[in-house]
């Protein structure tokens, strides 16, 4: 297929920058489903003028400290005083990152993420097959490795990826690691590298994180609206049709996620 897609949790997704994803023709998405998976997620008309029910969260302008509120500016400066952010490589993350990832994810209320070292190693192996930057997060006092951040590169744009920080540092009111991290990343990719935008992924269908609300409120990320089409295997399509009226009371995470996406496709969520 000319347009490259990949399977992620049994769903076909576009393997590239969201502004490059085309609208699939019927024969194209049917060809993907013949290869397996449960569904094809197709987003197109990126950053359209119409307000739709699906979007990518992006930032395409950077104005330094001037764009920040007084409170956010204070926390960013405090973070930069206490914490250092510098590039590392895949091998460093592979050797030192899992214990931090496990501690970070164990601190979350939703337990549907990378849960074992083999899954983590597979993730990093997949990263090696693409173009990624890797950032280490270090305590400035003793250079202790306390977290990491991965960034998928798309030529003149990028997507912020996996982030993990030791829970003690997330809870401290003196280090504010996420404030320093995202300010540093925005400055590096938008100002220094001149990227057209940085993205923090698409609208969440699992609703397990408030990071996008944080980025919107503190760092002025915005919604780049797009169109969403979801194409299902026949059995999945029947299941969705049957369960959709009961989507508000279904609690099974994966089924709920599919039904949430269907609601977004219909413009009802």
C-alpha positions as CSV (number, residue, x, y, z in Angstrom):
1,X,0.0,0.0,0.0
2,X,1.3,3.4,-0.9
3,X,0.0,4.9,2.3
4,X,1.9,3.3,5.2
5,X,-0.2,2.2,8.2
6,X,0.8,0.1,11.2
7,X,-1.0,-2.0,13.9
8,X,-1.3,-0.5,17.4
9,X,-3.3,-2.5,19.9
10,X,-5.1,-4.2,16.9
11,X,-6.0,-0.9,15.3
12,X,-4.5,0.3,12.0
13,X,-3.1,3.8,12.3
14,X,-1.1,6.1,10.0
15,X,2.6,5.9,10.4
16,X,3.6,9.5,9.9
17,X,2.8,13.1,10.6
18,X,-0.9,13.8,11.0
19,X,-0.9,16.6,8.4
20,X,0.3,14.0,5.8
21,X,-2.5,11.4,6.4
22,X,-4.8,11.1,3.4
23,X,-8.5,10.0,3.4
24,X,-8.5,6.3,2.6
25,X,-10.5,4.9,-0.2
26,X,-12.7,1.9,0.4
27,X,-10.4,-0.5,-1.3
28,X,-7.5,0.8,0.8
29,X,-9.0,0.3,4.2
30,X,-10.5,-3.0,3.2
31,X,-7.0,-4.1,2.2
32,X,-5.7,-3.3,5.6
33,X,-8.4,-5.2,7.4
34,X,-7.6,-8.3,5.2
35,X,-4.2,-8.2,6.9
36,X,-5.7,-8.5,10.4
37,X,-6.6,-6.1,13.2
38,X,-9.9,-5.1,14.5
39,X,-10.3,-1.7,12.8
40,X,-8.8,1.1,10.8
41,X,-8.6,4.6,12.3
42,X,-8.3,7.2,9.6
43,X,-7.9,10.9,10.4
44,X,-7.6,13.5,7.6
45,X,-8.2,17.2,6.8
46,X,-5.7,18.0,9.5
47,X,-6.1,21.4,11.2
48,X,-9.3,22.2,9.3
49,X,-11.3,25.3,10.0
50,X,-14.4,23.3,11.0
51,X,-14.7,22.4,14.7
52,X,-15.0,18.6,14.7
53,X,-15.3,16.0,17.4
54,X,-11.7,14.8,16.9
55,X,-8.4,16.6,17.0
56,X,-4.6,16.5,17.6
57,X,-3.2,18.6,20.3
58,X,-0.5,20.8,18.9
59,X,1.7,23.9,19.5
60,X,2.9,25.8,16.6
61,X,4.2,29.0,18.2
62,X,6.7,29.7,20.9
63,X,7.2,33.0,22.6
64,X,9.4,32.0,25.5
65,X,8.6,33.2,29.0
66,X,6.4,35.9,27.6
67,X,3.7,33.4,26.7
68,X,3.5,32.0,30.3
69,X,1.5,33.2,33.2
70,X,3.3,34.5,36.2
71,X,2.7,31.3,38.2
72,X,3.8,29.0,35.3
73,X,6.9,31.1,34.7
74,X,7.9,30.8,38.3
75,X,7.5,27.0,38.3
76,X,9.4,26.6,35.0
77,X,12.3,28.7,36.4
78,X,12.3,26.6,39.7
79,X,12.3,23.4,37.6
80,X,15.2,24.6,35.5
81,X,17.2,25.4,38.6
82,X,16.7,22.0,40.1
83,X,16.5,19.7,37.1
84,X,18.6,19.2,33.9
85,X,17.2,18.0,30.6
86,X,19.6,16.6,28.1
87,X,19.7,14.2,25.1
88,X,20.6,10.6,25.7
89,X,20.4,7.6,23.4
90,X,18.2,4.5,23.1
91,X,20.7,2.3,24.7
92,X,20.8,4.5,27.8
93,X,17.0,4.4,28.2
94,X,17.0,0.7,27.6
95,X,19.6,0.1,30.4
96,X,18.2,2.6,32.9
97,X,14.6,3.5,32.1
98,X,12.4,0.5,33.0
99,X,12.6,0.9,36.8
100,X,11.6,4.6,36.4
101,X,8.8,3.7,34.0
102,X,7.4,1.1,36.3
103,X,7.5,3.4,39.3
104,X,5.9,6.2,37.3
105,X,3.1,4.0,35.9
106,X,2.4,2.2,39.2
107,X,1.6,5.7,40.5
108,X,-1.3,6.1,38.0
109,X,-4.8,5.1,38.8
110,X,-5.4,3.4,35.4
111,X,-3.2,0.3,34.9
112,X,-3.4,-0.2,31.1
113,X,0.1,0.7,30.1
114,X,3.5,-0.9,29.6
115,X,3.7,-3.3,32.5
116,X,6.7,-5.5,32.0
117,X,10.3,-5.2,30.9
118,X,9.8,-7.2,27.7
119,X,7.1,-4.9,26.5
120,X,9.4,-1.9,27.3
121,X,12.2,-3.5,25.4
122,X,9.9,-4.1,22.4
123,X,8.8,-0.5,22.5
124,X,12.4,0.7,22.4
125,X,13.2,-1.7,19.6
126,X,10.3,-0.3,17.5
127,X,11.7,3.2,18.2
128,X,15.0,2.2,16.8
129,X,13.3,1.4,13.5
130,X,12.0,5.0,13.3
131,X,13.5,8.4,14.0
132,X,13.4,9.4,17.7
133,X,15.0,11.7,20.1
134,X,15.5,10.6,23.7
135,X,15.8,13.0,26.6
136,X,17.1,12.2,30.1
137,X,15.8,14.0,33.1
138,X,18.5,14.5,35.9
139,X,18.6,16.0,39.4
140,X,21.1,18.8,39.2
141,X,22.4,18.3,42.7
142,X,23.8,14.7,42.2
143,X,23.1,14.1,38.5
144,X,20.6,11.3,39.5
145,X,18.6,10.0,36.6
146,X,15.0,10.6,37.5
147,X,13.1,10.4,34.3
148,X,13.0,10.3,30.5
149,X,11.1,11.5,27.5
150,X,10.8,10.1,23.9
151,X,10.0,12.3,20.9
152,X,9.0,10.9,17.5
153,X,10.4,13.0,14.6
154,X,8.6,13.6,11.4
155,X,11.0,15.8,9.4
156,X,9.7,19.3,10.3
157,X,7.3,18.3,13.0
158,X,7.3,15.8,15.9
159,X,5.1,14.1,18.5
160,X,5.8,14.0,22.2
161,X,5.8,10.4,23.3
162,X,6.5,8.3,26.4
163,X,7.3,10.3,29.5
164,X,8.2,8.8,32.9
165,X,9.3,10.6,36.1
166,X,9.9,9.2,39.6
167,X,6.8,9.8,41.7
168,X,8.7,11.6,44.4
169,X,9.8,14.3,42.0
170,X,6.3,14.7,40.6
171,X,4.9,15.2,44.0
172,X,7.5,17.7,45.3
173,X,6.5,21.3,45.3
174,X,10.0,22.4,44.6
175,X,11.0,20.7,41.4
176,X,8.1,20.8,39.0
177,X,9.7,18.4,36.4
178,X,6.9,18.7,33.8
179,X,7.0,22.4,33.7
180,X,10.7,22.5,32.9
181,X,10.4,19.6,30.6
182,X,7.7,20.9,28.3
183,X,9.2,24.4,28.3
184,X,12.5,23.0,27.3
185,X,11.0,20.8,24.6
186,X,8.9,23.6,23.1
187,X,11.9,25.9,23.0
188,X,14.1,23.2,21.4
189,X,11.8,22.0,18.7
190,X,9.9,25.2,17.9
191,X,12.5,27.9,18.4
192,X,15.8,26.2,17.9
193,X,14.9,23.6,15.3
194,X,12.2,25.7,13.6
195,X,9.6,22.9,13.5
196,X,6.2,23.7,12.0
197,X,4.5,22.2,15.2
198,X,4.9,19.8,18.1
199,X,2.1,17.4,18.8
200,X,1.0,15.6,22.0
201,X,-1.0,13.0,20.2
202,X,-4.7,12.8,19.2
203,X,-7.7,13.2,21.4
204,X,-7.7,10.5,24.1
205,X,-10.3,7.7,23.7
206,X,-9.3,6.1,27.0
207,X,-9.5,9.3,29.1
208,X,-6.7,8.0,31.4
209,X,-4.6,11.2,31.5
210,X,-5.0,14.9,32.1
211,X,-1.7,15.8,30.4
212,X,-3.5,17.4,27.5
213,X,-5.5,19.7,29.8
214,X,-2.2,20.6,31.5
215,X,-0.5,21.5,28.2
216,X,-3.5,23.5,27.0
217,X,-3.8,25.5,30.2
218,X,-0.1,26.0,31.0
219,X,1.7,26.0,27.6
220,X,-1.1,27.1,25.2
221,X,-1.3,24.0,23.1
222,X,-4.4,24.1,20.8
223,X,-6.7,21.6,19.1
224,X,-6.0,21.0,15.4
225,X,-9.3,19.7,14.3
226,X,-9.6,16.9,11.7
227,X,-12.0,14.4,10.3
228,X,-12.2,10.9,11.7
229,X,-13.4,7.7,10.0
230,X,-13.3,4.3,11.7
231,X,-13.7,1.1,9.6
232,X,-14.3,-2.2,11.4
233,X,-14.0,-5.9,10.8
234,X,-17.5,-7.3,10.2
235,X,-17.8,-8.9,13.7
236,X,-16.5,-5.8,15.4
237,X,-19.0,-3.6,13.4
238,X,-21.9,-5.8,14.6
239,X,-20.6,-5.6,18.2
240,X,-20.3,-1.8,18.0
241,X,-23.9,-1.5,16.7
242,X,-25.3,-3.7,19.5
243,X,-23.4,-2.1,22.4
244,X,-23.3,1.5,21.3
245,X,-26.7,2.4,23.0
246,X,-25.1,1.1,26.3
247,X,-21.8,2.8,26.0
248,X,-22.3,5.0,29.1
249,X,-22.5,2.0,31.4
250,X,-19.9,-0.3,29.8
251,X,-16.7,-0.4,31.9
252,X,-14.5,-2.9,30.1
253,X,-11.6,-0.6,29.0
254,X,-10.9,-1.8,25.5
255,X,-14.6,-2.0,24.5
256,X,-15.3,1.3,26.1
257,X,-12.4,2.9,24.1
258,X,-13.8,1.5,20.8
259,X,-17.3,2.8,21.7
260,X,-15.8,6.2,22.6
261,X,-14.1,6.4,19.2
262,X,-17.4,5.5,17.5
263,X,-19.1,8.3,19.4
264,X,-16.4,10.7,18.2
265,X,-16.8,9.4,14.6
266,X,-20.5,10.2,14.9
267,X,-19.8,13.6,16.4
268,X,-21.7,12.7,19.6
269,X,-18.8,13.0,22.0
